Amino acid sequence: MVAAAERMRSMRARRRAQGLREVRLVTPDPRSDAVLRRIAAQVAALNDRDEADAIAWIEAVSEFDELDASGRHAAG
């Protein structure tokens, strides 16, 4: 039986041959009480006016495809 490390090496080689590369992400654990407290403190510190300004700007510069009456994307 092939060792797990060899199977992983083989899988990475196959993916590299396909032009792919493995990327690992490490993020804070949202189940952690410490992380939840930190997020809550950051949310509480947000300024409502600044957030509204940011959302207004995002909406102003965003491009949304308009739908026609049938729900399909309008041409053009």
C-alpha positions in Angstrom: 0.0 0.0 0.0 1.3 3.4 -0.9 2.0 5.8 2.0 -0.3 8.8 2.4 2.7 11.2 1.8 3.4 9.5 -1.5 -0.3 9.7 -2.6 -0.3 13.4 -1.8 3.0 13.9 -3.7 1.5 12.1 -6.7 -1.7 14.1 -6.5 0.2 17.4 -6.4 2.3 16.3 -9.4 -0.8 15.5 -11.4 -2.3 18.8 -10.5 0.9 20.7 -11.4 0.8 18.9 -14.7 -2.7 20.4 -15.2 -1.4 23.8 -14.4 -2.9 23.8 -10.8 -1.2 24.5 -7.5 -2.4 23.8 -4.0 -3.0 26.8 -1.8 -3.6 26.5 2.0 -5.5 29.1 3.9 -5.5 29.5 7.6 -8.2 31.6 9.1 -9.4 32.4 12.6 -11.8 29.7 14.0 -15.3 31.3 14.2 -16.2 28.7 16.9 -13.6 30.1 19.3 -14.9 32.4 22.1 -11.9 34.6 21.8 -12.4 35.1 18.0 -16.1 35.8 18.5 -15.3 38.4 21.2 -12.8 40.0 18.8 -15.3 40.1 16.0 -18.0 41.5 18.2 -15.7 44.3 19.4 -14.7 45.2 15.8 -18.3 45.3 14.7 -19.3 47.4 17.7 -16.6 49.9 16.8 -17.9 50.4 13.2 -19.1 53.8 12.3 -22.6 53.6 10.8 -22.1 56.7 8.6 -18.7 55.4 7.3 -20.3 52.0 6.5 -23.2 53.6 4.7 -20.8 55.8 2.7 -18.8 52.6 1.8 -21.9 50.7 0.7 -23.2 53.7 -1.3 -19.8 53.9 -3.1 -19.8 50.2 -3.8 -23.3 50.4 -5.3 -22.3 53.5 -7.4 -19.3 51.9 -9.0 -20.8 48.4 -9.4 -22.1 47.2 -12.6 -25.3 45.2 -12.4 -26.8 43.4 -15.4 -30.4 44.4 -15.9 -32.9 41.7 -16.4 -35.7 41.9 -18.9 -39.3 41.1 -18.0 -38.7 37.3 -18.5 -35.8 37.4 -16.0 -33.1 37.0 -18.7 -30.1 39.3 -18.9 -31.0 42.3 -21.1 -28.9 42.8 -24.2 -26.5 45.6 -24.2 
